[in-house]
Amino acid sequence: MNELTKEELISEILKLINTNDNTKIDFNPNYIEYFEQDELIEIRDVLLCKKEENKKPSRDLIDDIFDKCS
């Protein structure tokens, strides 16, 4: 299995947190030393789940609108 480095995990986390492409999110470089790799993976996975959960209401709303317009 090809594991990501801490730096790559933090980069993924920052991308998941960022909601606007024009916004730059800074992070404390000490996080690389502070967090263990498994903790960063867990943070990333939680953010991925939340992102998916937030998409569902939008899909449901779109389906509802489509049904009403059909």
Residue pairs with C-beta under 8 A, 6 or more apart in sequence:
3 37
4 12
4 41
6 32
6 35
6 37
6 40
7 32
9 37
9 40
9 41
9 43
9 44
10 27
10 31
10 32
10 40
12 44
13 40
13 43
13 44
13 47
14 25
14 27
16 44
16 47
16 48
16 51
17 25
17 47
18 25
35 43
